[in-house]
Amino acid sequence: MTDYFEVHARDGAARIGELRLSEAVTTPAVVDDVLADAGSLWATEREFPDGSDDVLTVLPHRSLPAGSADEVRESFAVDYPDVDFPSAAVVTADTADDYGADAYVLSDAQGFVGHARAFRDNVIEAKENLPADTALMLSGVATPRNVSLLVYAGVDLVDETLARARGLEGFYLTSDGEYFLEDLDEFPCACEACRKPASEFTRADAADHNANALRAELARVRRRVRDGRLRDYVEGQARHDQWLTALFRRFDQQYSFMEERVPVIRDSELTAASEESIDRVEIQRFADRVTKRYRNRFDNPLVLLPCSAKKPYSESQSHRQFQEAVQYRAHMVSMTSPIGVVPQELELTYPAQHYDSVVTGDWSEDEKSFVAEVLRRYLERNDYPRIIAHLPSGAYTEIVERVADDLDLDVEFTVSEHPTTTESIGNLMRTLDGEPKFTREEREHNVVKALADYQLGPDAGDALFADVELEMTSRYPKLQVWNDAGVQLATMVPQYGVLSFTLEGAKVWRDSDAPTKTVEIDGFVPHGSVLAPGVVDADEDIRPGDEVVVEGPKAFAIGRAEMGGRELVESTRGIGVEIRHVEER
């Protein structure tokens, strides 16, 4: 349990927190000025510190190097007592546990920083063993170049030790590298330490600059976390050092760790500027849900279309032309890198309308392979009477041909030169001659059910709404779902492309066969939000941003999770669920 640290915002494993000292410290942060080390027990016994609200006290400890044998760790383990002041305990990844501290310092960080696999394994093991609402600190390893990756991995606290030491050794550090002082004719920085001629600049000045640069980089990182765009920054920052590139890729390989922490919806734009963007949790999650949860409910042919720069696709000039040609006679699905495939019902769903990619007209082999795999899985799950590809020649058609050959499917191609030429649009219209039209009402019903599938699980749309006479009281994309008794069940939120349930809708959800995401609370009636201490239990598969049912002895409510399921249960501070509607029992 922590009394002096609280998480306020999350961006994957990265967090904005508050170290509640007499003068609060916003994390991730450099903490040299507020850290009091009670000392090592290796040399001598230590007087137990009195502690103070002014500082974070590192309790007496025995640090062990990386690779220490288990019997050594056990023999020299320290028993950390409960204290009533801000405290930090020194642990290794495999000895990490809940010792009642507010922060935990990994003693062997200098042994694994610089080694991507070891870093990933140690940090993930530590995060899994430690309480979710405590701060993680790495000492003696942070530089302006690597600190954004440290925070991305889940580190909350660092110190200036390495940055200052490198300065005293004659190295000038920046966010993208380091330089020998002797090689610099001018300084690429305007901090106080750098406001003197190079001829007068000393190693002590370099140490001060390095510390300033580290703090400035952390300020930039905090801004990125608040904006939900740290990943965009890290994709570029990782390029400045080989081990950082390797580390970045190692965490992408650890999908389950990152997916648990990455929100399912957010406002910020997703910038797909590198091939690593394909490995982002948001993109992999969307592809996984489209190919495992979503199910096509139209009986009409499939028309595969290219994506558009404008989002959502249906508002682009090209897609308006496609809609005029199709005239509700086919199910339209867009192909795009790096998202994969986007059924028309999910065009608003994060991240389908929130991404922006670099458009060159050339696709890498990784992009082709990813989109082809998603299309293959999609077509294996969904049967169509006909498949029509209204796509430009090149990567799009190459992908479709690969998948068609693999699955032994017949595909009709309708584009001549470009998808929007008069001839191409005419081909598409003629190809659909004789196909029956579906109604606007059918399309809207299918949108609502598709969103339920995507959010909750396979066939959730039918489980929720099959026995309900759906009435829509507004037009796409602002759909409101009512039953035949005149009671509103849900609203489609165009900003995120998800369903937002009313209390009555939440009851339908709870009583249906659709997978339910439930947060169990104590005996109180929440108003506005549920704080973490009031959570008794929560489903493990809850992710930040998920729609959740909240139930307790005195209340039934519906809201949106601010934490993942594990964090909801383990945290002792912070907002767990933002409540939308509540009913007192």
C-alpha positions as CSV (number, residue, x, y, z in Angstrom):
1,M,0.0,0.0,0.0
2,T,1.3,3.4,-0.9
3,D,0.4,6.7,0.9
4,Y,2.7,9.0,-0.9
5,F,2.5,8.1,-4.6
6,E,-0.5,8.4,-7.0
7,V,-0.8,7.8,-10.7
8,H,-2.8,10.5,-12.5
9,A,-2.4,9.6,-16.2
10,R,-1.2,6.7,-18.3
11,D,0.1,6.1,-21.8
12,G,0.8,2.4,-22.0
13,A,3.4,1.5,-19.3
14,A,4.4,5.2,-19.0
15,R,2.7,7.2,-16.3
16,I,2.2,10.7,-15.0
17,G,2.2,10.5,-11.2
18,E,2.6,12.5,-8.1
19,L,5.1,11.9,-5.3
20,R,3.3,13.4,-2.4
21,L,6.1,15.1,-0.4
22,S,5.7,18.4,1.4
23,E,6.4,19.9,-2.1
24,A,4.8,17.5,-4.6
25,V,7.0,16.1,-7.4
26,T,5.4,15.3,-10.7
27,T,6.7,12.1,-12.2
28,P,8.5,10.8,-14.2
29,A,11.2,12.9,-12.6
30,V,14.7,13.3,-11.5
31,V,14.7,13.0,-7.7
32,D,18.2,13.8,-6.5
33,D,17.0,16.9,-4.7
34,V,14.3,14.9,-2.7
35,L,16.1,11.6,-2.2
36,A,17.6,10.7,1.2
37,D,19.5,7.4,1.3
38,A,19.7,5.8,4.7
39,G,22.7,3.8,3.6
40,S,23.9,0.3,2.8
41,L,23.9,-2.4,5.4
42,W,27.0,-4.1,3.8
43,A,29.5,-2.0,5.6
44,T,27.8,-1.5,9.0
45,E,24.5,-1.6,10.7
46,R,22.5,1.6,10.2
47,E,20.3,3.6,12.6
48,F,16.8,3.4,11.3
49,P,15.9,6.8,9.8
50,D,13.3,9.0,11.3
51,G,12.1,10.0,7.8
52,S,10.4,13.2,6.7
53,D,7.6,14.3,4.5
54,D,10.2,16.5,2.7
55,V,12.1,13.7,1.1
56,L,11.7,10.1,-0.2
57,T,13.8,8.0,2.2
58,V,15.6,5.0,0.8
59,L,15.4,2.5,3.7
60,P,18.6,0.8,4.8
61,H,19.4,-1.8,2.2
62,R,21.8,-4.3,0.7
63,S,22.2,-3.9,-3.0
64,L,23.2,-6.9,-5.1
65,P,24.7,-7.0,-8.6
66,A,23.0,-8.5,-11.6
67,G,23.3,-12.2,-11.7
68,S,23.6,-12.9,-8.0
69,A,22.8,-16.4,-7.0
70,D,19.4,-17.1,-5.5
71,E,21.0,-18.4,-2.2
72,V,23.0,-15.2,-2.0
73,R,19.9,-13.0,-2.4
74,E,18.0,-15.0,0.2
75,S,20.8,-15.0,2.7
76,F,21.2,-11.2,2.6
77,A,17.6,-10.2,2.1
78,V,16.5,-7.1,4.1
79,D,13.3,-7.1,6.1
80,Y,11.6,-3.7,5.4
81,P,9.3,-2.6,8.2
82,D,6.2,-0.5,7.7
83,V,6.9,3.2,8.1
84,D,4.7,6.3,8.2
85,F,6.9,8.5,5.9
86,P,7.6,8.5,2.2
87,S,9.9,5.5,1.6
88,A,11.7,3.5,-1.0
89,A,12.9,-0.1,-0.8
90,V,15.8,-1.5,-2.7
91,V,15.0,-4.8,-4.5
92,T,15.9,-6.8,-7.6
93,A,13.3,-8.0,-10.1
94,D,13.0,-11.4,-8.6
95,T,13.0,-10.2,-5.0
96,A,10.5,-7.5,-5.7
97,D,7.3,-7.7,-3.5
98,D,4.9,-5.5,-1.6
99,Y,7.0,-4.2,1.3
100,G,4.7,-1.3,2.0
101,A,7.0,1.2,0.3
102,D,5.9,4.0,-2.0
103,A,8.8,3.4,-4.5
104,Y,11.2,0.6,-5.3
105,V,14.7,0.9,-6.6
106,L,16.1,-1.9,-8.7
107,S,19.6,-2.4,-7.3
108,D,21.1,-4.1,-10.4
109,A,19.9,-1.6,-13.0
110,Q,23.5,-0.8,-14.1
111,G,24.0,-4.5,-14.9
112,F,21.1,-4.7,-17.4
113,V,20.7,-1.2,-18.8
114,G,22.4,-1.4,-22.2
115,H,21.2,-5.0,-22.8
116,A,17.8,-5.0,-24.4
117,R,16.6,-8.5,-23.5
118,A,17.9,-8.3,-19.9
119,F,16.3,-4.8,-19.4
120,R,13.0,-5.9,-20.7
121,D,12.9,-9.1,-18.6
122,N,14.0,-7.3,-15.4
123,V,11.6,-4.4,-15.7
124,I,8.6,-6.6,-16.7
125,E,9.3,-9.1,-13.8
126,A,9.6,-6.2,-11.4
127,K,6.4,-4.6,-12.6
128,E,4.5,-7.8,-12.3
129,N,5.8,-8.5,-8.7
130,L,5.4,-4.9,-7.4
131,P,2.1,-3.2,-6.4
132,A,0.7,-1.5,-9.5
133,D,0.4,1.9,-7.7
134,T,4.0,2.2,-6.6
135,A,6.8,4.1,-8.3
136,L,9.7,2.2,-10.0
137,M,13.2,3.8,-9.8
138,L,16.4,3.1,-11.7
139,S,19.5,4.7,-10.3
140,G,22.8,5.5,-12.1
141,V,21.5,4.8,-15.7
142,A,19.5,7.7,-17.0
143,T,20.8,10.0,-19.8
144,P,19.0,12.5,-22.0
145,R,19.2,10.0,-24.8
146,N,17.7,7.0,-23.1
147,V,15.3,8.4,-20.5
148,S,12.3,8.5,-22.9
149,L,12.7,4.7,-23.4
150,L,13.0,4.1,-19.7
151,V,9.7,5.9,-19.1
152,Y,8.1,4.1,-22.0
153,A,9.0,0.8,-20.3
154,G,7.4,1.9,-17.0
155,V,10.2,3.7,-15.0
156,D,8.9,6.6,-12.8
157,L,12.0,7.9,-11.1
158,V,15.7,8.4,-12.1
159,D,18.7,10.3,-10.9
160,E,21.4,12.5,-12.4
161,T,24.3,10.2,-11.4
162,L,25.3,8.9,-14.8
163,A,24.6,12.2,-16.6
164,R,26.8,14.2,-14.2
165,A,29.5,11.5,-14.2
166,R,29.7,11.6,-18.0
167,G,30.1,15.4,-17.9
168,L,33.0,15.1,-15.4
169,E,34.5,12.6,-17.8
170,G,34.4,15.2,-20.6
171,F,31.2,14.2,-22.4
172,Y,28.5,16.6,-23.4
173,L,25.1,14.8,-23.6
174,T,22.1,15.6,-25.7
175,S,18.8,13.8,-26.4
176,D,20.3,12.2,-29.5
177,G,23.9,11.6,-28.6
178,E,27.1,12.5,-26.8
179,Y,30.1,14.5,-27.8
180,F,33.7,15.1,-26.6
181,L,33.9,18.6,-25.2
182,E,37.0,19.1,-27.2
183,D,35.0,18.6,-30.4
184,L,32.5,21.3,-29.8
185,D,32.9,24.8,-31.2
186,E,29.4,25.8,-30.0
187,F,26.8,24.3,-27.8
188,P,23.4,23.1,-29.2
189,C,21.7,24.2,-25.9
190,A,20.7,27.4,-24.2
191,C,20.6,26.2,-20.6
192,E,22.3,28.3,-18.0
193,A,25.4,26.1,-18.0
194,C,25.9,26.6,-21.7
195,R,25.8,30.4,-21.7
196,K,29.5,30.9,-21.9
197,P,32.1,30.6,-24.6
198,A,33.4,27.1,-25.4
199,S,36.9,28.2,-24.3
200,E,35.6,28.8,-20.8
201,F,33.4,25.7,-20.6
202,T,34.6,23.2,-18.0
203,R,33.8,19.6,-17.2
204,A,31.9,20.8,-14.2
205,D,29.8,22.9,-16.6
206,A,29.3,19.8,-18.8
207,A,28.0,18.0,-15.7
208,D,25.5,20.8,-15.0
209,H,24.4,20.9,-18.7
210,N,23.9,17.1,-18.7
211,A,21.7,17.3,-15.7
212,N,19.7,20.2,-17.2
213,A,19.4,18.3,-20.5
214,L,18.1,15.2,-18.6
215,R,15.4,17.3,-16.8
216,A,14.4,19.0,-20.0
217,E,14.0,15.7,-21.8
218,L,11.8,14.5,-18.9
219,A,9.6,17.6,-19.3
220,R,9.2,16.7,-23.0
221,V,8.4,13.1,-22.1
222,R,5.8,14.2,-19.5
223,R,4.1,16.3,-22.1
224,R,4.0,13.4,-24.5
225,V,2.5,11.1,-21.9
226,R,-0.2,13.7,-21.2
227,D,-1.0,13.9,-24.9
228,G,-1.0,10.1,-25.3
229,R,1.7,10.3,-27.9
230,L,4.9,9.0,-26.2
231,R,5.0,6.1,-28.6
232,D,5.3,8.5,-31.6
233,Y,8.3,10.2,-30.0
234,V,10.0,7.0,-28.9
235,E,9.8,5.5,-32.4
236,G,12.2,8.2,-33.5
237,Q,14.2,8.5,-30.3
238,A,15.1,4.8,-30.3
239,R,17.0,5.3,-33.5
240,H,19.8,7.2,-31.7
241,D,21.3,4.1,-30.1
242,Q,21.5,0.5,-31.2
243,W,20.6,-0.9,-27.8
244,L,17.6,1.5,-27.6
245,T,16.3,0.3,-31.0
246,A,16.7,-3.3,-29.7
247,L,14.9,-2.4,-26.5
248,F,12.1,-0.8,-28.3
249,R,11.6,-3.9,-30.4
250,R,11.8,-6.2,-27.4
251,F,8.9,-4.4,-25.8
252,D,6.9,-4.7,-29.0
253,Q,7.5,-8.4,-28.8
254,Q,6.1,-8.4,-25.2
255,Y,2.5,-7.8,-26.5
256,S,0.7,-8.9,-23.4
257,F,2.6,-6.6,-21.0
258,M,2.0,-3.6,-23.2
259,E,-1.6,-4.5,-24.3
260,E,-2.7,-4.6,-20.6
261,R,-1.7,-1.0,-20.2
262,V,-2.6,0.7,-23.5
263,P,-6.0,2.3,-23.6
264,V,-8.6,1.0,-26.0
265,I,-9.7,4.5,-27.0
266,R,-8.1,7.9,-26.9
267,D,-8.4,11.4,-28.5
268,S,-4.8,11.7,-29.8
269,E,-3.7,11.1,-33.4
270,L,-1.8,7.9,-34.0
271,T,1.2,8.7,-36.2
272,A,2.4,5.8,-38.3
273,A,5.8,7.0,-39.5
274,S,7.9,3.9,-39.4
275,E,7.7,0.2,-40.1
276,E,7.6,-0.4,-36.3
277,S,4.2,1.3,-36.3
278,I,2.7,-2.0,-37.4
279,D,3.8,-3.5,-34.1
280,R,1.9,-0.9,-32.0
281,V,-0.5,-2.4,-29.5
282,E,-3.4,-0.3,-30.9
283,I,-2.8,-1.6,-34.5
284,Q,-2.3,-5.2,-33.5
285,R,-5.3,-5.1,-31.2
286,F,-7.5,-3.6,-33.9
287,A,-6.4,-6.3,-36.4
288,D,-7.0,-9.0,-33.8
289,R,-10.5,-7.9,-32.9
290,V,-11.5,-7.4,-36.6
291,T,-10.4,-10.9,-37.4
292,K,-11.6,-12.7,-34.2
293,R,-14.5,-10.7,-32.8
294,Y,-16.1,-8.8,-35.7
295,R,-18.5,-10.7,-38.0
296,N,-20.0,-9.5,-41.3
297,R,-23.9,-9.5,-41.1
298,F,-24.5,-8.4,-44.7
299,D,-25.6,-11.0,-47.4
300,N,-24.2,-8.8,-50.2
301,P,-20.9,-9.0,-52.1
302,L,-17.7,-7.6,-50.6
303,V,-16.1,-4.6,-52.2
304,L,-12.5,-4.0,-51.2
305,L,-11.5,-0.3,-51.4
306,P,-8.3,1.7,-50.9
307,C,-8.0,3.9,-47.8
308,S,-8.1,7.7,-48.0
309,A,-6.1,10.4,-46.4
310,K,-9.2,11.9,-44.9
311,K,-10.7,10.2,-41.9
312,P,-13.3,8.8,-41.5
313,Y,-13.1,7.3,-45.0
314,S,-16.7,7.9,-45.8
315,E,-16.2,11.7,-45.6
316,S,-13.5,11.6,-48.3
317,Q,-14.2,12.6,-51.9
318,S,-13.1,9.3,-53.3
319,H,-15.2,7.2,-50.9
320,R,-18.2,9.4,-51.6
321,Q,-17.8,8.4,-55.2
322,F,-17.5,4.7,-54.2
323,Q,-20.7,5.0,-52.1
324,E,-22.6,6.5,-55.1
325,A,-21.5,3.6,-57.3
326,V,-22.2,0.9,-54.7
327,Q,-25.6,2.3,-53.6
328,Y,-26.1,-0.1,-50.7
329,R,-25.5,-3.2,-52.9
330,A,-22.3,-4.3,-51.3
331,H,-20.4,-4.4,-48.0
332,M,-17.5,-2.0,-48.3
333,V,-14.2,-2.8,-46.5
334,S,-11.1,-0.6,-46.8
335,M,-7.6,-1.9,-47.0
336,T,-4.8,0.2,-45.4
337,S,-1.4,0.2,-44.0
338,P,-0.7,0.0,-41.2
339,I,-4.2,-0.8,-39.9
340,G,-5.0,-3.8,-42.1
341,V,-8.7,-4.0,-43.1
342,V,-11.5,-1.7,-41.9
343,P,-15.1,-2.8,-42.3
344,Q,-17.4,0.2,-43.0
345,E,-19.1,-0.4,-39.6
346,L,-15.8,0.2,-37.8
347,E,-14.5,3.2,-39.7
348,L,-14.9,5.4,-36.7
349,T,-13.5,3.0,-34.2
350,Y,-10.1,3.9,-32.7
351,P,-7.6,3.8,-34.3
352,A,-9.3,3.6,-37.7
353,Q,-10.2,7.3,-37.9
354,H,-7.3,8.5,-35.7
355,Y,-4.2,7.5,-37.6
356,D,-2.1,9.3,-40.1
357,S,0.6,7.5,-42.1
358,V,3.4,8.5,-44.4
359,V,2.1,8.2,-48.0
360,T,4.7,7.5,-50.7
361,G,2.8,5.1,-52.9
362,D,5.3,2.4,-52.1
363,W,4.7,-0.3,-49.5
364,S,7.4,-2.2,-47.8
365,E,7.4,-6.0,-47.8
366,D,6.5,-5.9,-44.0
367,E,3.5,-3.7,-44.7
368,K,2.3,-6.0,-47.5
369,S,2.8,-9.1,-45.4
370,F,0.9,-7.6,-42.4
371,V,-2.1,-6.4,-44.5
372,A,-2.2,-9.7,-46.4
373,E,-2.2,-11.7,-43.2
374,V,-5.1,-9.6,-41.8
375,L,-7.1,-9.8,-45.0
376,R,-6.5,-13.6,-45.1
377,R,-7.8,-14.0,-41.6
378,Y,-10.7,-11.7,-42.3
379,L,-11.8,-13.7,-45.3
380,E,-11.4,-17.0,-43.5
381,R,-13.9,-15.8,-40.9
382,N,-16.3,-14.1,-43.2
383,D,-18.0,-15.7,-46.3
384,Y,-19.1,-13.5,-49.2
385,P,-21.0,-14.6,-52.3
386,R,-18.6,-12.4,-54.4
387,I,-15.4,-10.5,-53.8
388,I,-14.8,-7.4,-55.8
389,A,-11.5,-5.5,-55.6
390,H,-11.9,-1.9,-56.5
391,L,-8.2,-1.1,-55.9
392,P,-5.3,0.6,-57.7
393,S,-2.7,-1.6,-59.2
394,G,0.5,-2.2,-57.2
395,A,0.6,-3.2,-53.6
396,Y,-3.2,-3.4,-53.1
397,T,-3.8,-5.8,-56.0
398,E,-0.6,-7.7,-55.1
399,I,-1.9,-8.3,-51.6
400,V,-5.4,-9.4,-52.8
401,E,-3.9,-11.8,-55.4
402,R,-1.7,-13.4,-52.7
403,V,-4.6,-14.0,-50.4
404,A,-6.9,-15.1,-53.3
405,D,-4.3,-17.7,-54.4
406,D,-3.8,-18.8,-50.8
407,L,-7.5,-19.3,-50.1
408,D,-8.5,-20.3,-53.6
409,L,-10.9,-17.4,-54.0
410,D,-12.2,-15.8,-57.2
411,V,-11.8,-12.0,-57.2
412,E,-13.2,-9.5,-59.7
413,F,-11.1,-6.4,-60.4
414,T,-12.8,-3.3,-61.5
415,V,-10.2,-0.5,-61.7
416,S,-8.8,0.9,-64.9
417,E,-5.8,3.2,-64.2
418,H,-7.2,4.7,-61.0
419,P,-10.2,3.9,-58.7
420,T,-11.9,7.3,-59.3
421,T,-11.8,7.5,-63.0
422,T,-15.1,7.6,-64.9
423,E,-14.3,4.2,-66.4
424,S,-13.4,2.6,-63.1
425,I,-16.5,3.9,-61.3
426,G,-18.6,2.7,-64.2
427,N,-17.0,-0.7,-64.0
428,L,-17.9,-0.9,-60.3
429,M,-21.5,0.1,-60.9
430,R,-22.0,-2.4,-63.7
431,T,-20.3,-5.2,-61.7
432,L,-23.0,-4.7,-59.0
433,D,-25.9,-4.7,-61.5
434,G,-28.7,-6.9,-60.3
435,E,-27.5,-7.1,-56.7
436,P,-30.2,-6.4,-54.1
437,K,-29.9,-3.3,-51.9
438,F,-29.9,-3.3,-48.1
439,T,-31.7,-0.6,-46.3
440,R,-30.3,2.2,-44.2
441,E,-32.0,0.7,-41.2
442,E,-30.2,-2.6,-41.8
443,R,-26.9,-0.8,-42.1
444,E,-27.4,1.0,-38.8
445,H,-28.4,-2.1,-37.0
446,N,-25.3,-3.9,-38.3
447,V,-23.2,-1.0,-37.2
448,V,-24.5,-1.2,-33.7
449,K,-24.0,-5.0,-33.5
450,A,-20.5,-4.8,-35.1
451,L,-19.4,-2.2,-32.4
452,A,-20.7,-4.6,-29.7
453,D,-18.7,-7.5,-31.2
454,Y,-15.6,-5.3,-31.4
455,Q,-15.9,-3.9,-27.9
456,L,-17.1,-7.0,-26.0
457,G,-16.4,-10.2,-27.8
458,P,-17.5,-12.5,-30.6
459,D,-21.3,-12.5,-31.3
460,A,-21.8,-9.9,-28.5
461,G,-24.0,-7.9,-30.9
462,D,-26.5,-10.7,-31.3
463,A,-26.3,-11.6,-27.6
464,L,-27.2,-8.0,-26.7
465,F,-29.7,-7.1,-29.4
466,A,-31.0,-10.2,-31.1
467,D,-34.2,-10.2,-28.9
468,V,-34.5,-6.4,-28.8
469,E,-36.5,-4.4,-31.4
470,L,-33.9,-1.7,-32.1
471,E,-35.1,1.8,-32.9
472,M,-32.6,4.4,-34.1
473,T,-33.6,8.0,-33.3
474,S,-30.7,9.7,-35.0
475,R,-28.6,9.2,-38.1
476,Y,-25.2,7.8,-38.5
477,P,-22.7,8.5,-37.0
478,K,-24.8,9.7,-34.0
479,L,-26.8,6.6,-33.5
480,Q,-29.0,6.2,-30.5
481,V,-30.3,2.7,-29.7
482,W,-33.7,2.3,-28.2
483,N,-35.9,-0.7,-27.5
484,D,-39.5,-1.1,-28.6
485,A,-40.6,0.0,-25.2
486,G,-39.1,3.4,-25.8
487,V,-36.1,3.0,-23.4
488,Q,-32.7,4.1,-24.6
489,L,-30.0,1.3,-24.4
490,A,-26.9,2.9,-25.8
491,T,-25.4,5.7,-27.9
492,M,-22.7,5.5,-30.5
493,V,-19.9,7.9,-29.7
494,P,-18.6,9.2,-33.0
495,Q,-15.4,10.5,-31.4
496,Y,-14.2,7.0,-30.6
497,G,-16.5,4.7,-32.6
498,V,-17.8,2.8,-29.6
499,L,-21.0,2.1,-27.8
500,S,-21.8,4.0,-24.6
501,F,-24.5,2.2,-22.5
502,T,-27.3,3.6,-20.4
503,L,-28.3,2.0,-17.2
504,E,-31.0,0.0,-18.9
505,G,-28.5,-1.0,-21.6
506,A,-26.1,-2.0,-18.9
507,K,-28.7,-4.3,-17.4
508,V,-29.3,-5.9,-20.9
509,W,-25.6,-6.4,-21.2
510,R,-25.3,-7.9,-17.7
511,D,-28.2,-10.3,-18.3
512,S,-27.1,-11.3,-21.8
513,D,-24.6,-14.0,-22.9
514,A,-22.2,-11.3,-24.1
515,P,-18.9,-11.2,-22.2
516,T,-19.3,-8.7,-19.3
517,K,-16.6,-6.4,-17.9
518,T,-17.5,-5.9,-14.3
519,V,-16.0,-3.9,-11.5
520,E,-17.2,-4.9,-8.0
521,I,-17.3,-2.1,-5.4
522,D,-17.8,-1.8,-1.7
523,G,-21.0,-0.7,0.0
524,F,-21.4,2.9,-1.2
525,V,-23.1,4.8,-4.0
526,P,-20.5,6.4,-6.4
527,H,-21.1,9.9,-7.7
528,G,-18.9,11.0,-10.5
529,S,-16.2,8.4,-10.1
530,V,-15.1,5.3,-8.3
531,L,-11.8,5.6,-6.5
532,A,-9.4,2.6,-6.4
533,P,-9.8,2.0,-2.7
534,G,-13.5,1.3,-3.2
535,V,-12.9,-1.5,-5.7
536,V,-13.3,-5.0,-4.3
537,D,-12.7,-6.9,-7.5
538,A,-12.5,-6.5,-11.3
539,D,-12.3,-8.6,-14.4
540,E,-8.7,-9.1,-15.5
541,D,-9.5,-8.3,-19.1
542,I,-10.6,-4.8,-18.4
543,R,-8.4,-2.2,-20.2
544,P,-8.2,1.6,-19.7
545,G,-11.1,3.1,-21.7
546,D,-13.3,0.0,-21.5
547,E,-17.0,0.3,-20.9
548,V,-17.6,-1.4,-17.5
549,V,-20.6,-2.4,-15.4
550,V,-20.1,-1.4,-11.7
551,E,-21.9,-3.4,-9.1
552,G,-22.0,-3.2,-5.3
553,P,-24.3,-3.9,-2.4
554,K,-25.8,-0.4,-2.6
555,A,-25.4,0.6,-6.3
556,F,-25.5,-0.5,-9.9
557,A,-23.7,1.8,-12.4
558,I,-22.2,2.0,-15.9
559,G,-19.0,3.9,-16.7
560,R,-15.6,3.9,-18.3
561,A,-12.5,2.3,-16.7
562,E,-9.5,4.6,-16.1
563,M,-7.3,1.6,-15.2
564,G,-6.8,-1.9,-16.3
565,G,-8.3,-4.8,-14.3
566,R,-5.2,-5.7,-12.3
567,E,-4.5,-2.1,-11.4
568,L,-8.1,-1.5,-10.4
569,V,-7.8,-4.3,-7.8
570,E,-4.3,-3.5,-6.6
571,S,-4.3,0.3,-6.5
572,T,-4.9,2.2,-3.3
573,R,-5.1,5.6,-4.9
574,G,-6.5,7.2,-8.0
575,I,-9.7,7.2,-10.1
576,G,-10.7,3.7,-11.1
577,V,-13.9,4.3,-13.1
578,E,-15.6,7.4,-14.3
579,I,-19.3,6.9,-13.7
580,R,-21.8,7.9,-16.3
581,H,-25.1,6.6,-14.7
582,V,-25.8,5.2,-11.3
583,E,-28.8,3.6,-9.6
584,E,-29.1,3.2,-5.9
585,R,-30.2,-0.1,-4.6
